[in-house]
Structures are given as C-alpha cells and as structure tokens.
Amino acid sequence: MKKVYLFLLILFVIFLSTSCLATDNILQQREPAGFLLGIWHGWTAPLALILGFFVDDIRIYSPNNTGWWYDAGFYMAIISGFGGLSLVRKNKDK
C-alpha cells in the first residue's frame, strides 16, 4: 500500500511541477517574471530541459523578466538545486 501512495505522490509532484514550467504563454504575459519566478524556473530547469526536447513551447529561462532580480533567483535555485550550497556545509563524518 505504501508503494501506491509513493507512486501517487511522485505522479502528483511531476504534474504540479510541469504545470508551472516557463512556456510561451507565460513568456507573453504582461507583467515580467520576478525573483520568485526566477527561483521556480531554476528549480524546474532540469525538468524543462528534458521536456524541451519533446515539446517546443517549454523554455528553461523566461526572457520576459525583471532583469537582475530574476537572474539572481534563477541562479540561486540552480546552484542550490545541484548541491552548490552544500559546499559551505561542514561534513559531520570527520
């Protein structure tokens, strides 16, 4: 029974994250993407990269953004998502 719940949870997370990827519809919005959308697009960038091979509308990075704040959020999420911030953590095994 736990495997069914785990499968449903993974499926829910996949559907939730893919529904908020940077697409052409989002890119044409009136208000440019800001810091928080930069963080979200950074977190979903690996998934967007993979899905971008199959769907032409999916983008990794939103060109309609606020500039420096969007970039800061995007790169903070990219660095932290791949363990870059763990470089400053101390190793407790030593």
PyRosetta script that sets phi, psi and omega in degrees:
from pyrosetta import init, pose_from_sequence

init()
pose = pose_from_sequence("MKKVYLFLLILFVIFLSTSCLATDNILQQREPAGFLLGIWHGWTAPLALILGFFVDDIRIYSPNNTGWWYDAGFYMAIISGFGGLSLVRKNKDK")
pose.set_psi(1, -33.5)
pose.set_omega(1, 179.2)
pose.set_phi(2, -66.0)
pose.set_psi(2, -33.0)
pose.set_omega(2, 179.4)
pose.set_phi(3, -66.2)
pose.set_psi(3, -35.2)
pose.set_omega(3, 178.1)
pose.set_phi(4, -66.2)
pose.set_psi(4, -44.5)
pose.set_omega(4, 178.7)
pose.set_phi(5, -64.9)
pose.set_psi(5, -40.0)
pose.set_omega(5, 178.2)
pose.set_phi(6, -64.6)
pose.set_psi(6, -42.7)
pose.set_omega(6, 177.8)
pose.set_phi(7, -62.3)
pose.set_psi(7, -44.7)
pose.set_omega(7, 179.2)
pose.set_phi(8, -65.4)
pose.set_psi(8, -37.0)
pose.set_omega(8, 177.8)
pose.set_phi(9, -65.7)
pose.set_psi(9, -44.9)
pose.set_omega(9, 178.5)
pose.set_phi(10, -62.8)
pose.set_psi(10, -42.9)
pose.set_omega(10, 178.2)
pose.set_phi(11, -62.0)
pose.set_psi(11, -41.8)
pose.set_omega(11, 178.1)
pose.set_phi(12, -63.1)
pose.set_psi(12, -43.4)
pose.set_omega(12, 179.8)
pose.set_phi(13, -64.7)
pose.set_psi(13, -39.9)
pose.set_omega(13, 178.2)
pose.set_phi(14, -63.5)
pose.set_psi(14, -46.4)
pose.set_omega(14, 179.2)
pose.set_phi(15, -65.1)
pose.set_psi(15, -38.9)
pose.set_omega(15, 179.8)
pose.set_phi(16, -66.1)
pose.set_psi(16, -44.3)
pose.set_omega(16, -177.8)
pose.set_phi(17, -72.3)
pose.set_psi(17, -35.4)
pose.set_omega(17, 179.8)
pose.set_phi(18, -74.7)
pose.set_psi(18, -21.6)
pose.set_omega(18, 179.0)
pose.set_phi(19, -74.7)
pose.set_psi(19, -13.9)
pose.set_omega(19, -177.2)
pose.set_phi(20, -115.4)
pose.set_psi(20, 22.2)
pose.set_omega(20, 177.9)
pose.set_phi(21, -74.9)
pose.set_psi(21, 158.8)
pose.set_omega(21, 177.5)
pose.set_phi(22, -73.3)
pose.set_psi(22, 111.2)
pose.set_omega(22, 179.4)
pose.set_phi(23, -118.7)
pose.set_psi(23, 174.5)
pose.set_omega(23, 179.9)
pose.set_phi(24, -61.4)
pose.set_psi(24, -31.8)
pose.set_omega(24, 177.9)
pose.set_phi(25, -65.8)
pose.set_psi(25, -39.6)
pose.set_omega(25, 178.5)
pose.set_phi(26, -70.8)
pose.set_psi(26, -36.2)
pose.set_omega(26, -177.7)
pose.set_phi(27, -66.5)
pose.set_psi(27, -23.6)
pose.set_omega(27, -178.6)
pose.set_phi(28, -94.5)
pose.set_psi(28, 9.1)
pose.set_omega(28, -179.0)
pose.set_phi(29, -68.9)
pose.set_psi(29, 160.2)
pose.set_omega(29, -177.1)
pose.set_phi(30, -71.2)
pose.set_psi(30, -45.3)
pose.set_omega(30, -176.7)
pose.set_phi(31, -88.7)
pose.set_psi(31, 129.7)
pose.set_omega(31, -178.6)
pose.set_phi(32, -70.0)
pose.set_psi(32, 154.3)
pose.set_omega(32, 179.6)
pose.set_phi(33, -68.0)
pose.set_psi(33, 137.5)
pose.set_omega(33, -177.8)
pose.set_phi(34, -108.9)
pose.set_psi(34, -155.7)
pose.set_omega(34, -174.9)
pose.set_phi(35, -61.6)
pose.set_psi(35, -46.8)
pose.set_omega(35, -176.8)
pose.set_phi(36, -67.8)
pose.set_psi(36, -38.7)
pose.set_omega(36, 175.1)
pose.set_phi(37, -68.5)
pose.set_psi(37, -29.8)
pose.set_omega(37, 174.5)
pose.set_phi(38, -63.3)
pose.set_psi(38, -42.1)
pose.set_omega(38, 176.4)
pose.set_phi(39, -63.2)
pose.set_psi(39, -46.0)
pose.set_omega(39, -178.9)
pose.set_phi(40, -62.5)
pose.set_psi(40, -44.3)
pose.set_omega(40, 179.8)
pose.set_phi(41, -66.6)
pose.set_psi(41, -30.4)
pose.set_omega(41, 175.1)
pose.set_phi(42, -67.8)
pose.set_psi(42, -41.4)
pose.set_omega(42, 178.9)
pose.set_phi(43, -66.8)
pose.set_psi(43, -35.6)
pose.set_omega(43, -177.1)
pose.set_phi(44, -94.0)
pose.set_psi(44, 3.6)
pose.set_omega(44, -177.6)
pose.set_phi(45, -58.6)
pose.set_psi(45, -44.2)
pose.set_omega(45, 178.9)
pose.set_phi(46, -61.5)
pose.set_psi(46, -41.2)
pose.set_omega(46, 177.8)
pose.set_phi(47, -66.6)
pose.set_psi(47, -40.4)
pose.set_omega(47, 178.5)
pose.set_phi(48, -65.6)
pose.set_psi(48, -34.7)
pose.set_omega(48, 178.1)
pose.set_phi(49, -64.0)
pose.set_psi(49, -44.9)
pose.set_omega(49, -179.9)
pose.set_phi(50, -66.6)
pose.set_psi(50, -47.5)
pose.set_omega(50, -178.8)
pose.set_phi(51, -69.8)
pose.set_psi(51, -24.7)
pose.set_omega(51, 179.0)
pose.set_phi(52, -64.0)
pose.set_psi(52, -22.4)
pose.set_omega(52, 176.2)
pose.set_phi(53, -69.4)
pose.set_psi(53, -26.8)
pose.set_omega(53, -175.0)
pose.set_phi(54, -104.3)
pose.set_psi(54, -26.9)
pose.set_omega(54, -177.3)
pose.set_phi(55, -122.5)
pose.set_psi(55, 122.5)
pose.set_omega(55, -175.2)
pose.set_phi(56, -71.6)
pose.set_psi(56, -23.4)
pose.set_omega(56, -175.3)
pose.set_phi(57, -80.0)
pose.set_psi(57, -13.8)
pose.set_omega(57, -174.5)
pose.set_phi(58, -86.0)
pose.set_psi(58, 131.7)
pose.set_omega(58, 179.3)
pose.set_phi(59, -121.1)
pose.set_psi(59, 154.6)
pose.set_omega(59, 176.8)
pose.set_phi(60, -84.3)
pose.set_psi(60, -39.4)
pose.set_omega(60, -169.3)
pose.set_phi(61, -127.2)
pose.set_psi(61, 135.6)
pose.set_omega(61, -179.2)
pose.set_phi(62, -89.0)
pose.set_psi(62, 116.1)
pose.set_omega(62, 178.8)
pose.set_phi(63, -72.0)
pose.set_psi(63, -21.9)
pose.set_omega(63, 176.9)
pose.set_phi(64, -89.2)
pose.set_psi(64, 83.1)
pose.set_omega(64, -176.1)
pose.set_phi(65, -134.2)
pose.set_psi(65, 177.0)
pose.set_omega(65, -176.8)
pose.set_phi(66, -85.6)
pose.set_psi(66, -0.6)
pose.set_omega(66, 177.0)
pose.set_phi(67, 100.8)
pose.set_psi(67, -122.5)
pose.set_omega(67, -173.0)
pose.set_phi(68, -60.0)
pose.set_psi(68, -39.7)
pose.set_omega(68, -178.4)
pose.set_phi(69, -66.0)
pose.set_psi(69, -41.5)
pose.set_omega(69, 176.6)
pose.set_phi(70, -63.7)
pose.set_psi(70, -44.7)
pose.set_omega(70, 179.0)
pose.set_phi(71, -60.5)
pose.set_psi(71, -42.6)
pose.set_omega(71, -179.9)
pose.set_phi(72, -62.0)
pose.set_psi(72, -46.1)
pose.set_omega(72, 178.6)
pose.set_phi(73, -64.5)
pose.set_psi(73, -40.6)
pose.set_omega(73, -179.4)
pose.set_phi(74, -62.9)
pose.set_psi(74, -49.4)
pose.set_omega(74, -176.8)
pose.set_phi(75, -72.8)
pose.set_psi(75, -31.4)
pose.set_omega(75, 173.8)
pose.set_phi(76, -61.8)
pose.set_psi(76, -42.2)
pose.set_omega(76, 179.7)
pose.set_phi(77, -69.5)
pose.set_psi(77, -38.7)
pose.set_omega(77, 177.9)
pose.set_phi(78, -63.3)
pose.set_psi(78, -47.3)
pose.set_omega(78, -178.1)
pose.set_phi(79, -65.3)
pose.set_psi(79, -44.9)
pose.set_omega(79, -178.4)
pose.set_phi(80, -72.3)
pose.set_psi(80, -30.3)
pose.set_omega(80, -179.4)
pose.set_phi(81, -69.3)
pose.set_psi(81, -27.4)
pose.set_omega(81, -179.5)
pose.set_phi(82, -102.4)
pose.set_psi(82, 16.5)
pose.set_omega(82, 175.7)
pose.set_phi(83, 85.4)
pose.set_psi(83, 10.8)
pose.set_omega(83, -178.8)
pose.set_phi(84, -64.9)
pose.set_psi(84, -34.2)
pose.set_omega(84, 179.0)
pose.set_phi(85, -76.6)
pose.set_psi(85, -14.8)
pose.set_omega(85, 178.5)
pose.set_phi(86, -74.2)
pose.set_psi(86, -9.3)
pose.set_omega(86, 177.8)
pose.set_phi(87, -65.6)
pose.set_psi(87, -25.7)
pose.set_omega(87, -179.2)
pose.set_phi(88, -92.2)
pose.set_psi(88, -6.3)
pose.set_omega(88, 178.0)
pose.set_phi(89, -79.1)
pose.set_psi(89, 149.0)
pose.set_omega(89, 178.9)
pose.set_phi(90, -85.7)
pose.set_psi(90, 143.1)
pose.set_omega(90, 177.9)
pose.set_phi(91, -83.0)
pose.set_psi(91, 119.8)
pose.set_omega(91, -176.5)
pose.set_phi(92, -81.4)
pose.set_psi(92, -10.0)
pose.set_omega(92, -179.1)
pose.set_phi(93, -74.8)
pose.set_psi(93, -21.6)
pose.set_omega(93, -176.7)
pose.set_phi(94, -84.5)
pose.dump_pdb("model.pdb")
